[in-house]
Amino acid sequence: MLFDQALTDTPPEVEQIQIDLLRQAGQARRTQLMLSLSQSMFELSWHSLQKMSPHLSEAEQKVKFVELLYGPALANGFQQFLQQLENDA
């Protein structure tokens, strides 16, 4: 057993096949898979935030998203940046 079975519903035989395929894939393919997974998770998180916060404007949703991903300090800086863009327009 490669991973704790409590954390997965994948049978051990299938898990081993997946690991073998990843090892055979090469660095470029593994990187492509990782980037695709990261992009998918980013998009799912964004859509979830939009559904949970329909009362916020798009700009407020973006600031909240940055806060959830990177923390309040960066979110505050991002909010100030957005306000500066608005003021300059």
C-alpha positions in Angstrom: 0.0 0.0 0.0 1.6 3.2 -1.2 -0.7 5.7 0.5 -3.0 5.4 3.5 -6.2 3.9 2.1 -8.3 6.1 4.3 -7.2 9.0 2.0 -8.2 7.4 -1.3 -10.8 5.3 -2.9 -8.4 4.1 -5.6 -7.6 0.4 -5.4 -3.9 -0.3 -4.7 -3.4 -2.0 -8.1 -4.8 1.0 -10.0 -2.7 3.4 -7.9 0.4 1.4 -8.8 -0.4 1.6 -12.5 -1.0 5.4 -12.2 2.4 5.8 -10.5 4.2 3.7 -13.1 2.6 5.7 -15.9 3.7 8.9 -14.2 7.2 7.7 -13.9 7.3 6.7 -17.6 5.8 10.0 -18.7 8.9 12.1 -18.4 9.5 15.4 -16.8 7.7 17.5 -19.5 4.5 15.5 -19.4 4.5 15.4 -15.6 4.9 19.2 -15.6 2.1 19.6 -18.1 -0.2 17.4 -15.9 0.7 19.4 -12.8 0.0 22.7 -14.5 -3.3 21.4 -15.8 -4.3 20.3 -12.4 -3.3 23.6 -10.8 -5.3 25.5 -13.5 -8.4 23.3 -12.9 -8.2 23.8 -9.1 -7.7 27.6 -9.6 -10.8 27.8 -11.8 -12.9 25.6 -9.5 -12.0 27.7 -6.5 -12.8 30.9 -8.4 -16.2 29.6 -9.5 -16.9 28.4 -5.9 -16.1 31.8 -4.5 -18.4 33.5 -7.1 -21.3 31.3 -6.1 -20.7 31.8 -2.4 -20.3 35.6 -2.7 -22.9 36.9 -5.2 -23.4 40.0 -3.1 -19.8 41.1 -3.7 -18.8 43.1 -6.8 -16.3 41.4 -9.2 -13.5 43.5 -7.8 -14.4 42.6 -4.2 -14.5 38.9 -5.3 -11.1 39.2 -6.8 -9.7 40.8 -3.6 -11.4 38.0 -1.5 -9.9 35.4 -3.8 -6.4 36.8 -3.4 -6.9 36.9 0.4 -8.0 33.3 0.5 -5.0 32.2 -1.7 -2.2 34.4 -0.5 -3.3 36.1 2.7 -4.6 39.5 3.9 -1.4 41.5 3.4 -1.3 40.7 -0.3 -5.0 41.2 -0.6 -4.8 44.7 0.9 -2.0 45.6 -1.6 -4.1 44.2 -4.4 -7.1 46.2 -3.3 -5.0 49.4 -3.2 -3.7 48.6 -6.7 -7.3 48.2 -8.0 -8.3 51.4 -6.4 -5.4 53.3 -7.9 -6.3 51.9 -11.4 -9.8 53.1 -10.9 -8.6 56.6 -9.7 -6.3 56.8 -12.8 -9.0 55.9 -15.2 
